[in-house]
Amino acid sequence: MSKRKWEPEPVGTYEWPAELAAQFSSENGIHFSQVPPGYAGRIWVWECAAGHRWEKPASLRFYANTRWQRWFGTYACPYCVVAEHGPLRSCGHPDPEMDIGFALGRVRKEGREDWGGVCPACNSKRDLHWACGLQARKTQDDNSVDPTHRCPACEESDALLELHPDRSTIITALHLTPHGEARPYWCGIEDHPPVDLTYYGVARGYNCHPCWKRRQSAGFDTPVGEVLKVDRYLPTSKLEQQVRHHLSLSHPVADPLVANAISTDGFLFNRGEVTPDILIADGRVTIEVDSPGRNGEGHRGTREDADRLKDAALVGAGWSVVRLRLGGLESLDSATVNVCAQSATKDALTRLDDAVTRLRNHVATGGR
């Protein structure tokens, strides 16, 4: 059975509060006394004495069912409530572009909230520039912009260039300027690709990527095979911690916060050192714990090629490499010793312990 279409009742059928009836706009086309209080099937247009217009069903306007209605009156205009009690920008004005529903949610009966920034009306009148010529951002407070100072990016770059005057050489050579376009730069090494640099990038130390990596690498300044500490050590996995603890019971395992890398002869991954999982300086033995992981792709394919390069770099530096290969991973011919097992069982850890002991004894006896 189809639903009967609602038809307005005769004028004067229903009584409404005079304050609410005064807000019922004539644009609705009928008299307010023709609308039943419980009827929610249509959205009506309302207009307050201040000229604010909004839309809402009559049934929702009759009951005080929201916080701002309870605080400021059942028939209060939402726009008037926000204008008088809503959040303010730092300029001291309400934001006319703020969503009315969002603004009502931030109305505070005990005081107005400082929303920060400046309103669009104030923003449109601003034309502030820093001393370097950059126009201040629209979201910045007027009080934070000093026209006699350079912008924050320029101030930071000036301080960095004062600490690292060698970087100014590149800026001069490329004719880089603040807020200017990026220019191509080539360090001069044949296999290093060119890079686009800006004034601020050079000030922050950006340069040819391989050269930058070399400067960050402590291994290039350390004799090959020496133990060192680098700051890029990441927390280990639970499996690696388990193996480390087992080996530490019978071997002098190095503390990764004291020594976690070995200087190598080469440019493996554009660095002068590699970081083994576990390092035993007495005997020059490193241990790598390999697991395929949850997705089964760890230490396979291209990752296996990286493991081989790492082994070659360590062996070339005079160290032995013991790989604990778990989860069905096959042996790597690049490692000195492979210990393969399905998981880190007691038997697998015992075989690993024996392999490390043999290598340490081999070094202690001079290779005999």
KOLZAVO-531079 format. One record per residue (C-alpha): x, y, z; residue in three letters. Coordinates in steps of 0.2 Angstrom, whole numbers, plus 2048, in hexadecimal, padded with zeros to 3 digits. Example, Ala and Ser with C-alpha at 12.3 -4.5 7.8 and 13.67 -1.06 7.14 Angstrom:
2
+-----+-----+-----+--------+
!   u !   v !   w ! residu !
+-----+-----+-----+--------+
! 83E ! 7EA ! 827 !    ALA !
! 844 ! 7FB ! 824 !    SER !
+-----+-----+-----+--------+
# end
This chain:
368
+-----+-----+-----+--------+
!   u !   v !   w ! residu !
+-----+-----+-----+--------+
! 800 ! 800 ! 800 !    MET !
! 808 ! 811 ! 7FB !    SER !
! 80B ! 81E ! 808 !    LYS !
! 7FE ! 82C ! 808 !    ARG !
! 806 ! 83D ! 803 !    LYS !
! 806 ! 849 ! 811 !    TRP !
! 7FA ! 858 ! 80E !    GLU !
! 7FB ! 868 ! 818 !    PRO !
! 7ED ! 86A ! 826 !    GLU !
! 7E2 ! 87A ! 826 !    PRO !
! 7EA ! 889 ! 82D !    VAL !
! 7E9 ! 88A ! 840 !    GLY !
! 7E8 ! 877 ! 842 !    THR !
! 7F8 ! 876 ! 84D !    TYR !
! 7FF ! 882 ! 85A !    GLU !
! 812 ! 886 ! 85A !    TRP !
! 81C ! 891 ! 866 !    PRO !
! 81C ! 8A3 ! 85F !    ALA !
! 82F ! 8A4 ! 85F !    GLU !
! 830 ! 895 ! 854 !    LEU !
! 822 ! 89B ! 849 !    ALA !
! 82B ! 8AB ! 846 !    ALA !
! 83A ! 8A2 ! 83F !    GLN !
! 82F ! 898 ! 832 !    PHE !
! 833 ! 89F ! 821 !    SER !
! 826 ! 8A5 ! 815 !    SER !
! 830 ! 89C ! 808 !    GLU !
! 829 ! 88B ! 80E !    ASN !
! 818 ! 890 ! 806 !    GLY !
! 80C ! 88B ! 814 !    ILE !
! 808 ! 892 ! 825 !    HIS !
! 811 ! 88A ! 834 !    PHE !
! 801 ! 885 ! 83D !    SER !
! 7FE ! 879 ! 82E !    GLN !
! 80D ! 86E ! 833 !    VAL !
! 80B ! 861 ! 841 !    PRO !
! 818 ! 861 ! 84F !    PRO !
! 81D ! 84F ! 84C !    GLY !
! 81F ! 850 ! 839 !    TYR !
! 831 ! 84D ! 834 !    ALA !
! 82E ! 849 ! 821 !    GLY !
! 833 ! 859 ! 81B !    ARG !
! 841 ! 866 ! 81D !    ILE !
! 83B ! 878 ! 820 !    TRP !
! 844 ! 889 ! 81D !    VAL !
! 847 ! 893 ! 82D !    TRP !
! 84D ! 8A5 ! 82F !    GLU !
! 851 ! 8AE ! 83F !    CYS !
! 84F ! 8C1 ! 843 !    ALA !
! 862 ! 8C4 ! 83E !    ALA !
! 85F ! 8BD ! 82C !    GLY !
! 867 ! 8AC ! 82E !    HIS !
! 85F ! 89E ! 824 !    ARG !
! 860 ! 88B ! 826 !    TRP !
! 856 ! 87C ! 823 !    GLU !
! 850 ! 86F ! 830 !    LYS !
! 840 ! 864 ! 833 !    PRO !
! 834 ! 86C ! 83E !    ALA !
! 833 ! 85D ! 84A !    SER !
! 846 ! 85F ! 84E !    LEU !
! 844 ! 872 ! 852 !    ARG !
! 836 ! 86E ! 85E !    PHE !
! 840 ! 864 ! 86A !    TYR !
! 850 ! 869 ! 873 !    ALA !
! 85B ! 85A ! 86E !    ASN !
! 86C ! 861 ! 86C !    THR !
! 878 ! 86A ! 878 !    ARG !
! 878 ! 87B ! 870 !    TRP !
! 865 ! 87B ! 870 !    GLN !
! 865 ! 877 ! 883 !    ARG !
! 871 ! 884 ! 887 !    TRP !
! 86B ! 892 ! 87C !    PHE !
! 858 ! 88F ! 87A !    GLY !
! 84E ! 882 ! 870 !    THR !
! 84B ! 88E ! 862 !    TYR !
! 85C ! 896 ! 861 !    ALA !
! 863 ! 89A ! 850 !    CYS !
! 872 ! 88F ! 84D !    PRO !
! 87B ! 89D ! 844 !    TYR !
! 878 ! 8A9 ! 852 !    CYS !
! 87E ! 89D ! 85F !    VAL !
! 88F ! 89A ! 855 !    VAL !
! 891 ! 8AD ! 852 !    ALA !
! 88F ! 8B0 ! 865 !    GLU !
! 897 ! 8A1 ! 86D !    HIS !
! 8A0 ! 897 ! 85F !    GLY !
! 8B3 ! 896 ! 85C !    PRO !
! 8BD ! 8A5 ! 857 !    LEU !
! 8CD ! 8A7 ! 84C !    ARG !
! 8DC ! 8AF ! 853 !    SER !
! 8D7 ! 8BF ! 84B !    CYS !
! 8C8 ! 8C0 ! 857 !    GLY !
! 8BB ! 8BC ! 849 !    HIS !
! 8B0 ! 8AD ! 846 !    PRO !
! 8B3 ! 8A4 ! 836 !    ASP !
! 8A5 ! 8A6 ! 82A !    PRO !
! 8AB ! 897 ! 820 !    GLU !
! 8AB ! 88B ! 82F !    MET !
! 89E ! 87D ! 82D !    ASP !
! 88F ! 881 ! 838 !    ILE !
! 88E ! 86F ! 83F !    GLY !
! 8A0 ! 86F ! 843 !    PHE !
! 89F ! 880 ! 84B !    ALA !
! 890 ! 87B ! 856 !    LEU !
! 89A ! 86C ! 85C !    GLY !
! 8A7 ! 878 ! 862 !    ARG !
! 89C ! 884 ! 86B !    VAL !
! 8A1 ! 886 ! 87D !    ARG !
! 894 ! 88D ! 88A !    LYS !
! 8A2 ! 893 ! 896 !    GLU !
! 8AC ! 89C ! 889 !    GLY !
! 8B1 ! 89E ! 877 !    ARG !
! 8BF ! 892 ! 870 !    GLU !
! 8CE ! 899 ! 867 !    ASP !
! 8CF ! 890 ! 856 !    TRP !
! 8DF ! 897 ! 850 !    GLY !
! 8E4 ! 89F ! 83F !    GLY !
! 8DA ! 8AE ! 837 !    VAL !
! 8C9 ! 8AE ! 82F !    CYS !
! 8C7 ! 8AF ! 81C !    PRO !
! 8C2 ! 8C2 ! 81E !    ALA !
! 8D2 ! 8C7 ! 826 !    CYS !
! 8DC ! 8BB ! 81B !    ASN !
! 8D6 ! 8C4 ! 80B !    SER !
! 8DC ! 8D5 ! 812 !    LYS !
! 8EE ! 8CF ! 816 !    ARG !
! 8FC ! 8D2 ! 80B !    ASP !
! 90B ! 8CF ! 816 !    LEU !
! 91C ! 8CA ! 80F !    HIS !
! 92C ! 8C4 ! 818 !    TRP !
! 93D ! 8CE ! 815 !    ALA !
! 942 ! 8C0 ! 808 !    CYS !
! 932 ! 8C5 ! 7FD !    GLY !
! 928 ! 8B5 ! 801 !    LEU !
! 916 ! 8B9 ! 805 !    GLN !
! 910 ! 8B3 ! 816 !    ALA !
! 904 ! 8A4 ! 816 !    ARG !
! 8F2 ! 8A8 ! 818 !    LYS !
! 8F1 ! 89C ! 827 !    THR !
! 8FF ! 8A6 ! 831 !    GLN !
! 8FA ! 8B2 ! 83E !    ASP !
! 8FE ! 8C4 ! 83A !    ASP !
! 908 ! 8C6 ! 84A !    ASN !
! 914 ! 8B7 ! 845 !    SER !
! 91A ! 8C0 ! 835 !    VAL !
! 928 ! 8CD ! 837 !    ASP !
! 92B ! 8D6 ! 826 !    PRO !
! 93C ! 8DA ! 82C !    THR !
! 941 ! 8C7 ! 82D !    HIS !
! 944 ! 8BA ! 820 !    ARG !
! 937 ! 8AC ! 820 !    CYS !
! 93A ! 89D ! 82B !    PRO !
! 941 ! 892 ! 81D !    ALA !
! 94E ! 8A0 ! 819 !    CYS !
! 952 ! 8A2 ! 82B !    GLU !
! 955 ! 890 ! 82D !    GLU !
! 95F ! 88F ! 81E !    SER !
! 96A ! 89D ! 823 !    ASP !
! 96E ! 895 ! 833 !    ALA !
! 973 ! 884 ! 82B !    LEU !
! 97E ! 88D ! 81E !    LEU !
! 987 ! 896 ! 82C !    GLU !
! 98A ! 885 ! 834 !    LEU !
! 98F ! 87D ! 824 !    HIS !
! 997 ! 88A ! 819 !    PRO !
! 99D ! 87D ! 80C !    ASP !
! 98B ! 87B ! 806 !    ARG !
! 98B ! 88E ! 800 !    SER !
! 997 ! 888 ! 7F2 !    THR !
! 98A ! 87E ! 7EA !    ILE !
! 97D ! 88C ! 7EC !    ILE !
! 989 ! 899 ! 7E4 !    THR !
! 98E ! 88D ! 7D6 !    ALA !
! 97C ! 889 ! 7D1 !    LEU !
! 976 ! 89B ! 7D4 !    HIS !
! 968 ! 895 ! 7E0 !    LEU !
! 95D ! 8A2 ! 7E8 !    THR !
! 950 ! 8A1 ! 7F6 !    PRO !
! 93F ! 89C ! 7EF !    HIS !
! 947 ! 89A ! 7DE !    GLY !
! 946 ! 88B ! 7D3 !    GLU !
! 950 ! 87B ! 7D5 !    ALA !
! 95F ! 878 ! 7CA !    ARG !
! 968 ! 868 ! 7C4 !    PRO !
! 978 ! 863 ! 7CD !    TYR !
! 985 ! 856 ! 7C9 !    TRP !
! 992 ! 852 ! 7D6 !    CYS !
! 99F ! 84D ! 7C8 !    GLY !
! 99F ! 83A ! 7CC !    ILE !
! 99B ! 830 ! 7BC !    GLU !
! 98F ! 824 ! 7C3 !    ASP !
! 986 ! 830 ! 7CE !    HIS !
! 976 ! 837 ! 7C7 !    PRO !
! 972 ! 84A ! 7C6 !    PRO !
! 965 ! 851 ! 7D3 !    VAL !
! 95B ! 861 ! 7D3 !    ASP !
! 95F ! 86C ! 7E2 !    LEU !
! 957 ! 87B ! 7EA !    THR !
! 95E ! 888 ! 7F5 !    TYR !
! 956 ! 881 ! 804 !    TYR !
! 95B ! 86F ! 800 !    GLY !
! 96D ! 873 ! 7FE !    VAL !
! 96C ! 87C ! 80F !    ALA !
! 965 ! 86D ! 817 !    ARG !
! 973 ! 862 ! 810 !    GLY !
! 96A ! 85A ! 801 !    TYR !
! 977 ! 856 ! 7F4 !    ASN !
! 97B ! 848 ! 7E8 !    CYS !
! 972 ! 839 ! 7F0 !    HIS !
! 981 ! 82D ! 7F0 !    PRO !
! 98D ! 83A ! 7F6 !    CYS !
! 980 ! 83F ! 804 !    TRP !
! 97F ! 82C ! 809 !    LYS !
! 992 ! 82C ! 809 !    ARG !
! 993 ! 83B ! 815 !    ARG !
! 986 ! 832 ! 820 !    GLN !
! 990 ! 822 ! 821 !    SER !
! 99D ! 820 ! 82E !    ALA !
! 9A5 ! 811 ! 826 !    GLY !
! 9AE ! 81B ! 819 !    PHE !
! 9B9 ! 823 ! 826 !    ASP !
! 9BC ! 812 ! 82F !    THR !
! 9C9 ! 805 ! 82B !    PRO !
! 9C1 ! 7F5 ! 822 !    VAL !
! 9BC ! 7E8 ! 82D !    GLY !
! 9BB ! 7F3 ! 83D !    GLU !
! 9AB ! 7F3 ! 848 !    VAL !
! 9A2 ! 804 ! 84A !    LEU !
! 991 ! 80B ! 850 !    LYS !
! 985 ! 813 ! 844 !    VAL !
! 975 ! 81C ! 849 !    ASP !
! 969 ! 813 ! 83D !    ARG !
! 967 ! 803 ! 847 !    TYR !
! 955 ! 7FE ! 848 !    LEU !
! 94D ! 7F3 ! 856 !    PRO !
! 94F ! 7E1 ! 852 !    THR !
! 941 ! 7D4 ! 850 !    SER !
! 93C ! 7C8 ! 85E !    LYS !
! 944 ! 7BA ! 855 !    LEU !
! 955 ! 7C3 ! 853 !    GLU !
! 954 ! 7C7 ! 866 !    GLN !
! 951 ! 7B5 ! 86A !    GLN !
! 960 ! 7AF ! 860 !    VAL !
! 96B ! 7BD ! 867 !    ARG !
! 966 ! 7B8 ! 879 !    HIS !
! 96B ! 7A6 ! 875 !    HIS !
! 97C ! 7AA ! 86E !    LEU !
! 980 ! 7B7 ! 87C !    SER !
! 980 ! 7A8 ! 888 !    LEU !
! 990 ! 7A1 ! 881 !    SER !
! 997 ! 7AF ! 876 !    HIS !
! 99C ! 7C1 ! 878 !    PRO !
! 98E ! 7C8 ! 86D !    VAL !
! 990 ! 7DB ! 86A !    ALA !
! 983 ! 7E7 ! 871 !    ASP !
! 97B ! 7EF ! 862 !    PRO !
! 97A ! 800 ! 86B !    LEU !
! 98D ! 800 ! 86C !    VAL !
! 993 ! 7F7 ! 85C !    ALA !
! 987 ! 7F2 ! 84E !    ASN !
! 990 ! 7F4 ! 83D !    ALA !
! 9A0 ! 7EF ! 834 !    ILE !
! 9AA ! 7FA ! 828 !    SER !
! 9AB ! 7F2 ! 817 !    THR !
! 9B5 ! 7F5 ! 807 !    ASP !
! 9A9 ! 7FB ! 7FA !    GLY !
! 999 ! 805 ! 7F8 !    PHE !
! 98C ! 7F8 ! 7FC !    LEU !
! 97B ! 801 ! 7FC !    PHE !
! 985 ! 811 ! 7FB !    ASN !
! 98C ! 80F ! 80C !    ARG !
! 99D ! 80A ! 813 !    GLY !
! 997 ! 7FE ! 820 !    GLU !
! 98A ! 7F0 ! 823 !    VAL !
! 980 ! 7EC ! 832 !    THR !
! 97F ! 7DA ! 836 !    PRO !
! 971 ! 7D3 ! 841 !    ASP !
! 97C ! 7CC ! 84E !    ILE !
! 98F ! 7D0 ! 850 !    LEU !
! 99D ! 7C7 ! 85A !    ILE !
! 9AD ! 7D1 ! 859 !    ALA !
! 9B7 ! 7C4 ! 862 !    ASP !
! 9B9 ! 7B8 ! 853 !    GLY !
! 9B3 ! 7C4 ! 846 !    ARG !
! 9A2 ! 7BB ! 844 !    VAL !
! 991 ! 7C2 ! 83E !    THR !
! 981 ! 7B9 ! 83F !    ILE !
! 972 ! 7BD ! 833 !    GLU !
! 961 ! 7B7 ! 839 !    VAL !
! 956 ! 7B4 ! 829 !    ASP !
! 943 ! 7B0 ! 829 !    SER !
! 937 ! 7B1 ! 81B !    PRO !
! 92B ! 7BB ! 826 !    GLY !
! 918 ! 7BA ! 826 !    ARG !
! 916 ! 7BD ! 814 !    ASN !
! 924 ! 7B1 ! 80F !    GLY !
! 92D ! 7BD ! 804 !    GLU !
! 93B ! 7C2 ! 810 !    GLY !
! 94D ! 7BE ! 80B !    HIS !
! 947 ! 7B7 ! 7FA !    ARG !
! 94A ! 7BE ! 7E8 !    GLY !
! 952 ! 7CF ! 7E8 !    THR !
! 953 ! 7CE ! 7FB !    ARG !
! 95E ! 7BF ! 7F9 !    GLU !
! 969 ! 7C8 ! 7ED !    ASP !
! 96B ! 7D6 ! 7FA !    ALA !
! 970 ! 7C9 ! 807 !    ASP !
! 97E ! 7C2 ! 7FB !    ARG !
! 985 ! 7D3 ! 7F9 !    LEU !
! 985 ! 7D6 ! 80C !    LYS !
! 98E ! 7C5 ! 80E !    ASP !
! 99B ! 7C9 ! 801 !    ALA !
! 99E ! 7DA ! 809 !    ALA !
! 9A1 ! 7D2 ! 81B !    LEU !
! 9AC ! 7C4 ! 814 !    VAL !
! 9B6 ! 7D1 ! 80B !    GLY !
! 9B9 ! 7DB ! 81B !    ALA !
! 9BF ! 7CB ! 823 !    GLY !
! 9B0 ! 7C5 ! 82D !    TRP !
! 9A7 ! 7B5 ! 82D !    SER !
! 994 ! 7B4 ! 829 !    VAL !
! 989 ! 7A7 ! 831 !    VAL !
! 977 ! 7A7 ! 82B !    ARG !
! 968 ! 79F ! 834 !    LEU !
! 95C ! 79C ! 826 !    ARG !
! 94B ! 798 ! 82D !    LEU !
! 939 ! 794 ! 825 !    GLY !
! 93F ! 78A ! 816 !    GLY !
! 94D ! 797 ! 810 !    LEU !
! 95B ! 78E ! 807 !    GLU !
! 96D ! 790 ! 80A !    SER !
! 977 ! 79F ! 803 !    LEU !
! 988 ! 79B ! 7FB !    ASP !
! 98E ! 7AC ! 800 !    SER !
! 98D ! 7A8 ! 813 !    ALA !
! 99B ! 7A0 ! 81C !    THR !
! 990 ! 794 ! 825 !    VAL !
! 97D ! 791 ! 823 !    ASN !
! 972 ! 789 ! 830 !    VAL !
! 961 ! 785 ! 828 !    CYS !
! 951 ! 780 ! 833 !    ALA !
! 93F ! 782 ! 832 !    GLN !
! 93E ! 78D ! 842 !    SER !
! 94A ! 793 ! 850 !    ALA !
! 949 ! 782 ! 859 !    THR !
! 955 ! 77D ! 867 !    LYS !
! 95E ! 772 ! 85A !    ASP !
! 960 ! 780 ! 84E !    ALA !
! 967 ! 78C ! 85B !    LEU !
! 973 ! 77E ! 861 !    THR !
! 97A ! 77C ! 84F !    ARG !
! 97B ! 78F ! 84D !    LEU !
! 985 ! 78F ! 85E !    ASP !
! 991 ! 782 ! 858 !    ASP !
! 994 ! 78A ! 847 !    ALA !
! 998 ! 79B ! 850 !    VAL !
! 9A4 ! 791 ! 85C !    THR !
! 9AD ! 789 ! 84E !    ARG !
! 9B0 ! 799 ! 845 !    LEU !
! 9B6 ! 7A2 ! 855 !    ARG !
! 9C2 ! 794 ! 858 !    ASN !
! 9C8 ! 794 ! 846 !    HIS !
! 9CD ! 7A6 ! 849 !    VAL !
! 9D4 ! 7A3 ! 85A !    ALA !
! 9E0 ! 796 ! 854 !    THR !
! 9E6 ! 7A0 ! 845 !    GLY !
! 9DC ! 796 ! 838 !    GLY !
! 9E3 ! 785 ! 83D !    ARG !
+-----+-----+-----+--------+
# end
